[in-house]
Amino acid sequence: MQIRKDRCVGCGICRDNCPQNAISIINRKAFIDAAKCNDCGICLNVCPRGAIILKDVKIDAEKQEDLLSIAHSLSKKAEDISNKLEQICRDRNTVS
């Protein structure tokens, strides 16, 4: 994984979601410790700014933007489904 410094705002969402604790925020920018990173891609999927890209993968910028848009859309849909399931569970627990 690689950080696009021009997009990163240092929000820490990637760091907070990294299961390997491979990401630090330094000078308001994410930094990935390559020795800890296992390239799982979670950070890439949760970054709201599209600041994380696959390292050494040759994808033109337009295609990468399309892929990021799809990933963010799927992430939002998964969140919506999760919220709906939580609401259904809460509703079922309150019915007597």
C-alpha positions, 0 to 999 in steps of 0.5 A: 500500500502507498499513501498519496500525500496530496490526498491524505489529511491525516484523519486516522481512519486508516490507522484505526482500522488497520489490523496490523497496526502498520499505520501511523500519523506523522505530521498530519499524514498517514505513514505505512510501515511496510514491515508490518503491512500485509497488504490486506487492503482494509485501509484502502477501502476505509479511506474517505479521501482515496489517499491509499493506493496499491503499491507497484500496480499499474492502473491509470488514474481514471480507472483507479478513481472508478475502482475507488468509487465502487469500493466506497459505494460498496462500503456505504451499502454494507454500512446501510445494511448493518444499520438496518440489521441493528434496527431490526434486532432492536425492534424485535427486542422491544416487541412484547 
